[in-house]
Amino acid sequence: METAPSIFRDTVRKRGDRVAMRKKEFGLWHDISWNDYYRMVAHLGSALISMGLQKGDCVSIIGDNCPEWVVIDMATQCAGGIAVGVYATNAWPQVEYVIQNSESKFFFVENEEQLDKWLSFRDNVPYLKKVIVWDLEGLRHFEDPMVVTYEEILELGKEAYEQNPQLIEKKIDEVQSEDVSMLIYTSGTTGPPKGAMLTHKNLTWMGRAITSDNPMYPNDEVMSFLPLCHVFEQLFSVLGHITHGFTVNFIESLDTVTDNMIEISPTVGYAVPRIWEKYYSAIYIRMSDATWLKRIVFFLALKVGRQRATLSMNFKPVPFYLELLYRLAYFAVFRKLKERLGFERMRIAYSGAAPISPDVLHFFQSIGVNLVEGYGQTEGTGVTCVSRVGRVKFGTVGPPLTGTEVKIAEDGEILVRSPSVFKGYFKNPEATAETVKNGWLYSGDVGEIDEDGYLRITDRKKDIIVTAGGKNITPQYIENKLKFSPYINDAVVVGDRRKFLSCLIMIDEDNVVKFSQDNKIQFSTYKDLTQAPEVIKLIQGEVDKVNETLSRVEQVKKFTILPKKLYEEDGEVTPTMKVKRKYVNEAFKDLIEAMYKRSGA
């Protein structure tokens, strides 16, 4: 019987003093071995048990990615508890909701900023026994009977472990595969978040499944920077990590992602589409600033790469002459480009958590970065389908994981049956019954399976637009085409029950600012920039290019550039940078109505 704690213990025995994790502090990288990792987990788990943690109790964690986060996560599971991650960017009422809903007994917080959130609702969470802080900057003289430091807890645990080292081992052995190991709260694009209950069986099965189709090895290196309370990051920094024993590198901060990527040069990469789109835009900017000779050489090489990628992504043979030209292009151009980005060792890279523009995937495949798209949801432990190395098919998310069944319902909804399907929503049997029926997970996504067994996602079921003329439109398809423009960061297509489609557009600030500087366009604020006639004309050109590839009914007839950036703190995007369509439609309804009033629709 496999559980996350038992697999973790086995890997520690195999890997011993080899490096499990690295963290950069004050300019130096510090190694943490598997033995160090286990010792901290054993001490912390022993402390939680001695402080009254019972089997099945929840422990919440809030903070940025760091070794402490995963130690707390694993210690909680080893002690028989349930780990609950909270987004570090959440406002205090959202944090309160998770602590209350999960009835957490302990709350680990990173720093003063996160502790302040708890202080705002401390009287409303009676189940909470202790709050533990691991970064004490600004809190040296803070005293509260409910608050203890991470170091104090480790010291308490060390004493408890030395007195009874078998206690934590016994707790690890008592954990059952059907026990809930973690609650992952969905990002709540359609209402309050729901806690998805993932069992040890879900996690251990997925830890092996994701790396059976695209293998990972003990000498692999990954870079941890997506939120650890999201299933996508958990797949690598926790599940894949304890299963295969590779090294996890924790970045310094979100501002240093690109610098740390160059330093670490991971062998396996993963990110949400927004990150890959940013890299694509950065390459575009860099090339527009290059000398004319470099530009010509790059675009000639890219043309060769595109031709080769188009053939291979449609499962067609690549002629010998084209392969030869590509090798030359790779040696002369793409190899150096990948080195500058920190991608030179990257064997495979994944995009997930939201749909990516097929054109962005195509671009990276063209320059020799093996970027593939995965598809899944929290309720299916993260992955349902993924492309295999060398078998990437244009416009699809790949075939189902080995051991996973996918079928399409009569209304087009994607249904999933797999050992990875979750136990249900915590304290919400009604929502569970709507989501899992007869063992099938109802994904809420609409798609189709092609002749090769590859899945193509068309849209979210609830997002499909029905025009006034009765035509069904999938906005995601159009939005992804628009997002391929280096000047468009995001787009929300509108048009339900309307005579035509319109669109709210969020500009890519870096590229549009550069365009404005190059063309001597005056602006003082972000709002000024979005309203400059030259910028509106620029975006109109990008929309026109997309419209040329669409049928008449799918074409965007009007657009408005949003005069403000979208922020997670304002509830406009999720922590994985997906736009909350419902919220944006409501928040900017005046702008939407203005587009239709101008044309009398």
Residue pairs with C-beta under 8 A, 6 or more apart in sequence:
1 176
1 177
2 177
2 200
2 201
2 204
3 77
3 172
3 175
3 176
3 177
3 179
3 181
3 200
3 204
4 74
4 77
4 175
4 181
4 200
4 203
4 204
4 207
4 238
4 239
4 242
5 74
5 77
5 78
5 171
5 172
5 175
5 200
6 172
6 173
6 175
7 204
7 207
7 242
7 243
8 38
8 41
8 74
8 78
8 242
9 38
9 172
11 34
11 242
11 243
11 244
11 245
12 34
12 35
12 37
12 38
14 245
15 33
15 34
15 218
15 245
16 33
16 34
16 35
17 33
17 34
17 35
18 33
18 34
18 218
18 245
19 31
19 32
19 33
19 247
20 32
20 33
20 34
20 36
20 37
20 241
20 245
20 247
20 248
21 31
21 32
21 37
21 67
21 70
21 247
21 248
21 249
21 250
22 29
22 30
22 31
22 32
22 247
22 248
22 249
22 250
23 29
23 30
23 32
23 66
23 67
23 249
23 250
24 30
24 250
24 251
24 252
24 260
24 263
29 249
32 67
34 245
37 67
37 71
37 74
40 71
40 75
40 154
41 71
41 74
41 75
41 78
42 75
42 78
42 157
42 161
42 165
42 168
43 154
43 157
43 158
43 160
43 161
44 71
44 72
44 75
44 153
44 154
44 157
45 75
45 76
45 78
45 79
45 157
45 168
45 171
46 79
46 157
46 158
46 160
46 161
46 164
46 167
46 168
47 153
47 154
47 156
47 157
47 160
48 59
48 75
48 76
48 79
48 81
48 106
48 157
49 79
49 160
49 167
49 168
49 171
50 156
50 157
50 160
51 106
51 129
51 130
51 156
52 105
52 129
53 59
53 76
53 79
53 80
53 81
53 105
53 106
54 80
54 105
55 80
55 81
55 171
55 174
55 179
56 80
56 81
56 82
56 179
56 180
57 81
57 82
57 104
57 105
57 106
58 81
58 82
58 83
58 84
58 102
58 103
58 104
58 105
58 183
59 72
59 76
59 81
59 82
59 83
59 84
59 104
59 105
59 106
59 107
59 108
60 84
60 85
60 86
60 98
60 99
60 102
60 104
60 106
60 107
60 108
61 69
61 72
61 73
61 83
61 84
61 85
61 86
61 107
61 108
61 228
61 229
62 85
62 86
62 87
62 88
62 90
62 95
62 107
62 108
62 109
62 110
62 114
62 117
63 69
63 88
63 108
63 109
63 110
63 111
63 114
63 134
63 135
64 88
64 110
64 253
64 254
65 224
65 225
65 226
65 227
65 228
65 233
65 237
65 250
65 251
66 110
66 250
67 250
68 108
68 110
68 134
68 150
69 228
70 228
70 237
70 238
70 241
70 248
72 83
72 108
73 83
73 85
73 182
73 228
73 238
74 238
74 242
76 82
76 83
77 83
77 175
77 181
77 182
77 200
78 168
78 171
78 172
78 175
79 168
79 171
80 171
80 174
80 175
80 179
81 105
82 102
82 180
82 181
82 182
82 183
83 181
83 182
83 183
84 98
84 102
84 104
84 182
84 183
84 185
84 195
84 229
85 182
85 184
85 185
85 227
85 228
85 229
85 230
86 95
86 98
86 99
86 185
86 229
87 94
87 227
87 229
87 575
88 110
88 114
88 227
89 568
89 569
89 575
90 98
90 117
90 575
91 117
91 569
92 116
92 117
92 118
92 120
92 121
93 121
94 193
95 117
95 118
95 121
96 117
96 120
96 121
96 124
96 125
97 192
97 193
98 104
98 185
98 193
98 195
99 107
99 118
99 121
99 125
99 128
100 124
100 125
101 195
101 426
101 427
102 183
102 195
102 426
103 127
104 125
104 127
104 128
105 127
105 128
105 129
106 128
106 129
106 130
106 131
106 132
107 118
107 128
107 130
107 131
107 132
108 131
108 132
108 133
108 134
108 150
109 115
109 117
109 118
109 131
109 132
109 133
109 134
110 133
110 134
110 135
111 133
111 134
111 135
111 137
111 138
111 139
112 137
112 138
112 139
112 142
115 131
115 133
115 139
115 142
115 147
118 131
122 128
122 146
128 146
130 146
130 147
130 148
131 144
131 146
131 147
131 148
132 147
132 148
132 149
132 150
132 153
133 139
133 147
133 148
133 149
133 150
134 149
134 150
136 149
160 167
161 167
161 168
175 181
175 200
176 200
177 199
177 200
177 201
177 204
178 199
178 200
178 201
178 423
179 199
179 200
180 197
180 198
180 199
180 423
181 198
181 199
181 200
181 202
181 203
182 198
182 203
182 234
183 195
183 196
183 197
183 198
183 426
184 195
184 196
184 198
184 229
184 230
184 231
184 234
184 378
185 193
185 194
185 195
185 196
185 229
186 193
186 194
186 196
186 378
187 193
187 230
187 574
187 575
187 576
187 578
188 194
188 574
189 574
189 578
189 580
189 581
189 582
189 583
190 462
190 582
194 425
194 426
194 428
194 431
195 425
195 426
195 427
195 428
196 378
196 379
196 422
196 425
196 426
197 422
197 423
197 424
197 425
197 426
198 231
198 378
198 381
198 422
198 423
199 422
199 423
201 419
202 381
202 419
202 420
202 421
202 422
202 423
203 239
203 381
204 239
204 243
205 381
205 403
205 418
205 419
205 420
206 235
206 239
206 381
206 382
206 383
206 420
207 239
207 240
207 242
207 243
208 243
209 383
209 401
209 402
209 403
209 404
209 420
210 235
210 239
210 240
210 382
210 383
210 386
210 401
211 240
211 243
211 244
212 402
213 386
213 388
213 401
213 402
214 348
214 372
214 386
214 388
214 389
216 240
216 244
216 246
216 268
217 244
217 246
218 244
218 245
218 246
219 246
219 267
220 244
220 246
220 247
220 266
220 267
220 268
221 246
221 247
221 249
221 264
221 265
221 266
221 267
221 268
221 345
222 236
222 237
222 240
222 241
222 246
222 247
222 248
222 249
222 266
222 267
222 268
222 269
222 270
223 249
223 251
223 260
223 261
223 264
223 266
223 269
224 233
224 236
224 237
224 248
224 249
224 250
224 251
225 233
225 251
225 254
225 257
225 260
225 271
226 232
226 233
226 270
226 271
226 272
226 353
226 576
227 233
227 575
227 576
228 234
228 237
228 238
229 575
230 353
230 378
230 575
230 576
231 376
231 378
231 381
231 382
232 270
232 272
232 352
232 353
232 382
232 576
234 382
235 270
235 382
235 383
236 248
236 268
236 270
237 248
240 246
241 248
246 268
249 260
249 264
249 266
251 257
251 260
252 260
257 275
258 282
258 341
258 342
261 341
261 342
261 343
262 340
262 341
262 342
263 342
264 342
265 342
265 343
265 344
265 345
265 346
266 342
266 345
266 346
267 345
267 346
267 347
268 346
268 347
268 348
268 349
268 350
269 343
269 346
269 348
269 349
269 350
269 371
270 349
270 350
270 351
270 352
271 349
271 350
271 351
272 351
272 352
272 353
272 354
272 576
272 577
273 351
273 353
273 354
273 355
273 356
273 357
273 360
273 483
273 577
274 354
274 489
274 577
276 349
276 351
276 356
276 360
276 364
276 371
277 356
277 357
277 360
277 483
277 489
279 341
280 360
280 363
280 364
280 486
281 486
281 508
281 510
281 511
282 510
283 337
283 341
283 367
284 486
284 511
285 486
285 510
285 511
285 514
287 294
287 295
287 298
287 299
288 295
288 514
290 298
297 332
297 333
298 333
300 329
301 329
301 330
301 332
301 333
301 334
302 329
302 366
302 367
304 322
304 325
304 326
304 329
305 326
305 329
305 330
305 334
305 365
305 366
305 367
305 368
306 362
306 366
307 322
308 318
308 322
308 323
308 326
308 366
309 362
309 365
309 366
310 362
310 394
311 317
311 318
311 322
312 318
312 365
312 390
312 392
313 362
313 365
313 392
313 393
313 394
314 393
314 394
315 391
315 393
315 452
318 326
330 368
334 367
334 368
335 344
335 368
337 367
338 344
338 346
338 367
338 368
338 369
343 349
343 369
346 369
346 370
347 370
347 389
348 370
348 372
348 389
349 364
349 369
349 370
349 371
349 372
350 371
350 372
350 373
350 374
350 386
351 360
351 361
351 371
351 372
351 373
351 374
352 373
352 374
352 375
352 376
352 382
352 383
353 576
353 578
354 576
354 577
354 578
355 373
355 457
355 476
355 480
356 373
356 480
357 480
357 481
357 483
357 484
358 394
358 395
358 480
359 480
359 481
359 484
360 371
360 483
360 484
361 371
361 372
361 373
361 392
361 394
362 394
364 370
364 371
365 371
365 392
370 389
370 392
372 386
372 387
372 388
372 389
372 392
372 398
373 386
373 387
373 396
373 397
373 398
374 383
374 385
374 386
374 387
374 397
374 398
375 383
375 384
375 385
375 386
375 397
375 398
375 455
375 457
376 382
376 383
376 384
376 385
377 384
377 441
377 443
377 444
378 422
379 421
379 422
379 435
379 436
379 441
379 443
380 416
380 418
380 420
380 421
380 422
380 441
380 443
381 420
381 421
381 422
382 420
383 401
383 420
384 400
384 401
384 404
384 406
384 414
384 416
384 418
384 420
384 443
384 455
385 397
385 398
385 399
385 400
385 401
385 404
385 406
385 454
385 455
386 397
386 398
386 401
387 393
387 396
387 397
387 398
387 399
387 454
388 398
388 399
391 398
392 398
393 450
393 452
393 454
395 456
396 450
396 454
396 455
396 456
397 454
397 455
397 456
397 457
398 454
398 455
399 452
399 453
399 454
399 455
400 406
400 416
400 418
400 453
400 455
401 418
401 420
403 418
403 419
404 416
404 417
404 418
404 420
405 416
405 417
405 418
406 414
406 415
406 416
406 449
406 455
407 415
407 440
407 449
408 414
408 415
408 447
408 448
408 449
409 415
409 442
411 446
411 461
412 446
412 447
412 448
412 458
412 461
413 442
413 443
413 444
413 445
413 446
413 461
414 443
414 445
414 446
414 447
414 455
414 457
415 440
415 441
415 442
415 443
416 440
416 441
416 443
417 439
417 440
417 441
418 441
421 436
421 439
421 441
422 436
422 441
424 432
424 435
424 436
425 431
425 432
425 435
434 442
435 441
435 442
436 442
444 460
444 461
444 462
445 457
445 459
445 460
445 461
446 457
446 458
446 459
446 460
446 461
446 464
446 474
447 455
447 456
447 457
447 458
448 455
448 456
448 458
449 455
449 456
450 456
457 476
458 474
458 476
458 477
459 474
459 475
459 476
459 477
460 476
463 474
463 475
463 476
463 581
464 472
464 473
464 474
464 475
465 472
465 473
465 474
465 475
465 493
465 494
465 495
465 496
465 501
466 472
466 473
466 496
466 497
467 473
467 495
467 496
467 497
467 498
467 499
467 500
467 501
467 553
468 497
468 498
468 499
469 499
469 553
471 553
473 493
473 495
473 501
473 553
473 554
475 492
475 493
475 495
477 554
478 491
478 493
478 501
478 503
478 546
478 550
478 554
478 556
479 490
479 491
479 492
479 493
481 546
481 549
481 550
482 488
482 491
482 503
482 505
482 542
482 543
482 546
482 556
483 489
483 490
483 491
485 508
485 542
485 545
485 546
486 508
486 511
487 507
487 508
487 511
487 512
487 515
487 538
487 539
487 542
488 505
488 506
488 507
488 508
488 539
488 542
489 506
489 507
489 508
489 509
490 505
490 506
490 566
490 579
491 503
491 504
491 505
491 506
492 503
492 504
492 579
492 581
492 584
492 585
493 501
493 502
493 503
493 556
494 501
494 502
494 503
494 504
494 585
494 592
494 595
495 501
495 502
498 596
498 601
499 601
500 555
500 557
500 558
500 599
500 601
501 554
501 555
501 556
501 557
502 556
502 557
502 558
502 559
502 560
502 592
502 595
502 596
503 543
503 556
503 558
503 559
503 560
504 559
504 560
504 562
504 584
504 588
504 591
504 592
505 539
505 543
505 559
505 560
505 561
505 562
506 561
506 562
506 565
506 566
506 579
507 529
507 530
507 535
507 539
507 561
509 526
509 529
509 565
512 529
512 535
512 538
513 529
515 521
515 535
515 538
516 523
516 529
516 532
516 534
516 535
519 534
521 532
521 534
521 535
522 532
523 529
523 532
526 563
526 564
526 565
527 563
527 564
529 535
530 561
530 562
530 563
531 561
531 563
535 561
536 561
539 559
539 561
540 559
543 556
543 559
546 556
547 555
547 556
557 599
558 595
558 596
558 598
558 599
559 595
560 588
560 591
560 592
560 594
560 595
562 588
562 591
566 572
566 573
566 579
566 584
567 573
568 574
568 575
568 577
571 580
571 583
572 579
572 580
572 583
572 584
572 587
573 579
573 580
574 580
585 592
